[in-house]
């Protein structure tokens, strides 16, 4: 006799993946082995866990990037400098006398 199938709340899974959590962390939350969780993703969405993870994580990355951009435009000088250096490749130049 096999164990009853554990219920997965896919809304929670989406939230955790958007937040950047790993499949192993999510599997642990639902009390199952990661491979079981990965197989359930394939059953639910007809795609690999890696594809599903990338779709959801990119949403989280976009939300963070948008929040940073909004903060910079809201006159946060530190964020403006950080975005300029990291996104635009700007750097401080030091002249040698």
C-alpha positions in Angstrom: 0.0 0.0 0.0 1.5 3.4 -1.0 1.4 6.5 1.0 -1.3 9.1 0.2 -0.2 11.8 -2.2 0.8 15.0 -0.4 -1.1 18.1 -1.5 0.9 20.9 -3.0 -0.5 24.4 -2.9 0.9 25.7 -6.2 0.2 29.3 -5.3 2.7 28.9 -2.4 5.2 27.2 -4.7 4.9 30.2 -7.1 5.4 32.7 -4.3 8.5 30.9 -3.0 10.0 30.6 -6.4 9.4 34.2 -7.2 11.1 35.0 -3.8 14.2 33.0 -5.0 13.8 29.8 -3.0 15.1 26.5 -4.2 13.2 23.4 -5.1 14.8 21.6 -2.2 13.6 24.2 0.2 10.1 24.0 -1.2 10.1 20.2 -1.2 11.1 20.3 2.5 8.2 22.7 3.3 5.8 20.2 1.8 7.5 17.3 3.5 8.6 15.4 0.4 11.8 14.4 -1.3 13.0 16.9 -3.9 12.8 14.4 -6.7 9.2 13.7 -5.8 8.5 17.5 -5.9 10.3 17.8 -9.3 8.2 15.0 -10.7 5.0 16.6 -9.5 6.0 19.8 -11.3 6.3 17.8 -14.5 2.9 16.2 -13.9 1.3 19.6 -13.1 2.8 21.8 -15.8 4.2 19.5 -18.4 7.7 21.1 -18.1 10.8 20.4 -16.2 11.4 21.9 -12.8 14.3 24.0 -14.3 11.9 25.6 -16.8 9.3 26.3 -14.2 11.9 27.7 -11.8 13.2 30.0 -14.5 9.8 31.4 -15.4 8.9 32.2 -11.7 12.4 33.4 -10.7 12.5 35.9 -13.6 9.2 37.4 -12.3 11.0 38.0 -8.9 14.1 39.4 -10.5 11.9 41.8 -12.5 10.1 42.9 -9.4 13.3 43.6 -7.6 14.8 45.5 -10.6 11.6 47.6 -10.9 11.7 48.4 -7.2 15.3 49.5 -7.4 14.6 51.6 -10.5 11.6 53.3 -8.8 13.7 54.0 -5.7 16.5 55.5 -7.8 14.0 57.8 -9.6 12.6 58.8 -6.2 15.9 60.6 -5.6 17.7 57.9 -3.7 21.3 59.0 -4.7 22.9 55.7 -3.4 20.6 53.7 -5.6 21.2 56.0 -8.6 25.0 55.5 -8.2 24.6 51.7 -7.7 22.4 51.3 -10.8 24.7 53.6 -12.8 27.8 51.5 -11.9 26.1 48.1 -12.3 23.7 48.6 -15.1 25.4 51.3 -17.1 29.0 50.4 -16.4 29.8 53.8 -15.0 32.7 54.2 -12.7 34.5 56.8 -10.6 37.7 58.1 -12.1 40.6 59.1 -10.0 43.2 61.4 -11.5 46.8 60.8 -10.5 48.5 64.1 -9.8 
